[in-house]
Amino acid sequence: MNIFVAGLPYDLDDAELLEIFEKFGAVKSAKVAMDRETGKSRGFGFVDMPNADEAKDAIENLNDISLGKKPLVVKAAEDRPSGGRPGGSGGPGGRPPGGGFNRGPSRF
């Protein structure tokens, strides 16, 4: 089960995130999201636990605890739709193509 974790302290790394979740069972991977430009933590991450019961136990026990200034948000990760970022123009679920300013001939 893939788990989304938000509210992480900005100095927490992958190894520390792994250590927190290993208390509840086997962890396949633990990754803190990093900003590409600054190389600093974005304050959230993902943990993959192969055993669903252990993952649910981790979610129940870790959600809303404080590791720093803010409480953690721990929940099952939602699957991302394939095909890139949502809300782009011209795609399914996005805006129809051709929108924006300066469409068509000028009226002035």
C-alpha positions as a LaTeX table, in Angstrom:
\begin{tabular}{lrrr}
\hline
Residue & $x$ (\AA) & $y$ (\AA) & $z$ (\AA) \\
\hline
Met1 & 0.00 & 0.00 & 0.00 \\
Asn2 & 1.32 & 3.42 & $-0.94$ \\
Ile3 & 0.95 & 5.99 & 1.87 \\
Phe4 & 1.00 & 9.78 & 1.58 \\
Val5 & 2.59 & 11.63 & 4.50 \\
Ala6 & 2.34 & 15.43 & 4.87 \\
Gly7 & 3.42 & 17.83 & 7.61 \\
Leu8 & 6.95 & 16.41 & 7.77 \\
Pro9 & 9.66 & 18.54 & 9.37 \\
Tyr10 & 11.80 & 20.07 & 6.61 \\
Asp11 & 14.98 & 18.49 & 8.01 \\
Leu12 & 13.61 & 14.92 & 7.95 \\
Asp13 & 15.27 & 12.63 & 5.39 \\
Asp14 & 14.35 & 9.33 & 3.70 \\
Ala15 & 16.14 & 7.19 & 6.31 \\
Glu16 & 14.29 & 8.85 & 9.20 \\
Leu17 & 10.94 & 8.47 & 7.42 \\
Leu18 & 11.73 & 4.79 & 6.87 \\
Glu19 & 12.61 & 4.36 & 10.54 \\
Ile20 & 9.28 & 5.86 & 11.67 \\
Phe21 & 7.23 & 3.47 & 9.53 \\
Glu22 & 9.35 & 0.34 & 10.17 \\
Lys23 & 7.93 & 0.26 & 13.70 \\
Phe24 & 4.66 & $-0.91$ & 12.13 \\
Gly25 & 6.05 & $-3.50$ & 9.70 \\
Ala26 & 7.98 & $-4.05$ & 6.50 \\
Val27 & 8.66 & $-0.98$ & 4.36 \\
Lys28 & 9.43 & $-1.35$ & 0.66 \\
Ser29 & 10.41 & 2.31 & 0.22 \\
Ala30 & 10.23 & 5.69 & 1.96 \\
Lys31 & 10.85 & 8.89 & 0.01 \\
Val32 & 10.69 & 12.53 & 1.10 \\
Ala33 & 9.70 & 14.84 & $-1.79$ \\
Met34 & 12.49 & 17.29 & $-2.59$ \\
Asp35 & 12.28 & 20.61 & $-4.43$ \\
Arg36 & 14.19 & 20.30 & $-7.71$ \\
Glu37 & 15.57 & 23.84 & $-7.62$ \\
Thr38 & 16.58 & 24.17 & $-3.97$ \\
Gly39 & 17.20 & 20.52 & $-3.07$ \\
Lys40 & 15.24 & 21.05 & 0.17 \\
Ser41 & 12.34 & 18.99 & 1.49 \\
Arg42 & 8.85 & 19.97 & 0.38 \\
Gly43 & 7.38 & 18.74 & 3.71 \\
Phe44 & 5.69 & 15.61 & 2.38 \\
Gly45 & 6.60 & 12.15 & 1.18 \\
Phe46 & 5.46 & 8.66 & 0.29 \\
Val47 & 5.95 & 5.32 & 2.00 \\
Asp48 & 5.26 & 1.97 & 0.34 \\
Met49 & 4.35 & $-0.89$ & 2.68 \\
Pro50 & 3.70 & $-4.31$ & 1.09 \\
Asn51 & 1.40 & $-5.57$ & 3.87 \\
Ala52 & $-1.97$ & $-3.74$ & 3.82 \\
Asp53 & $-2.78$ & $-4.52$ & 7.47 \\
Glu54 & 0.56 & $-3.11$ & 8.66 \\
Ala55 & 0.07 & $-0.06$ & 6.44 \\
Lys56 & $-3.40$ & 0.59 & 7.87 \\
Asp57 & $-1.99$ & 0.23 & 11.40 \\
Ala58 & 0.72 & 2.80 & 10.57 \\
Ile59 & $-1.88$ & 5.20 & 9.14 \\
Glu60 & $-4.10$ & 4.91 & 12.22 \\
Asn61 & $-1.23$ & 5.38 & 14.67 \\
Leu62 & 0.74 & 8.11 & 12.90 \\
Asn63 & $-2.04$ & 10.34 & 11.55 \\
Asp64 & $-2.33$ & 13.59 & 13.52 \\
Ile65 & 0.80 & 13.13 & 15.67 \\
Ser66 & 3.35 & 15.95 & 15.81 \\
Leu67 & 6.96 & 15.48 & 14.77 \\
Gly68 & 7.58 & 19.20 & 14.59 \\
Lys69 & 5.44 & 22.31 & 14.46 \\
Lys70 & 2.51 & 20.75 & 12.61 \\
Pro71 & 0.62 & 17.47 & 12.93 \\
Leu72 & 1.22 & 14.76 & 10.35 \\
Val73 & $-1.38$ & 13.89 & 7.75 \\
Val74 & $-1.03$ & 10.18 & 6.98 \\
Lys75 & $-3.41$ & 8.51 & 4.55 \\
Ala76 & $-3.55$ & 6.05 & 1.69 \\
Ala77 & $-2.08$ & 7.71 & $-1.40$ \\
Glu78 & $-4.46$ & 8.34 & $-4.27$ \\
Asp79 & $-3.48$ & 7.06 & $-7.69$ \\
Arg80 & $-2.35$ & 9.82 & $-10.03$ \\
Pro81 & $-4.04$ & 9.86 & $-13.41$ \\
Ser82 & $-1.67$ & 9.00 & $-16.24$ \\
Gly83 & $-0.77$ & 11.55 & $-18.87$ \\
Gly84 & 0.80 & 14.35 & $-16.87$ \\
Arg85 & $-0.54$ & 17.07 & $-14.65$ \\
Pro86 & $-4.29$ & 17.61 & $-14.30$ \\
Gly87 & $-5.89$ & 20.82 & $-15.57$ \\
Gly88 & $-3.78$ & 21.20 & $-18.69$ \\
Ser89 & $-5.47$ & 22.57 & $-21.76$ \\
Gly90 & $-6.84$ & 20.37 & $-24.47$ \\
Gly91 & $-6.87$ & 17.08 & $-22.59$ \\
Pro92 & $-9.52$ & 15.02 & $-20.87$ \\
Gly93 & $-10.63$ & 16.75 & $-17.70$ \\
Gly94 & $-8.82$ & 19.94 & $-18.69$ \\
Arg95 & $-10.01$ & 23.10 & $-20.36$ \\
Pro96 & $-11.13$ & 22.97 & $-23.97$ \\
Pro97 & $-8.42$ & 23.92 & $-26.46$ \\
Gly98 & $-8.23$ & 27.44 & $-27.84$ \\
Gly99 & $-9.20$ & 29.49 & $-24.80$ \\
Gly100 & $-7.58$ & 32.69 & $-23.62$ \\
Phe101 & $-7.25$ & 36.34 & $-24.64$ \\
Asn102 & $-7.04$ & 37.68 & $-28.17$ \\
Arg103 & $-9.18$ & 35.04 & $-29.80$ \\
Gly104 & $-10.62$ & 35.90 & $-33.16$ \\
Pro105 & $-10.63$ & 39.19 & $-35.02$ \\
Ser106 & $-10.49$ & 42.48 & $-33.18$ \\
Arg107 & $-13.73$ & 44.46 & $-32.83$ \\
Phe108 & $-11.98$ & 47.82 & $-32.69$ \\
\hline
\end{tabular}
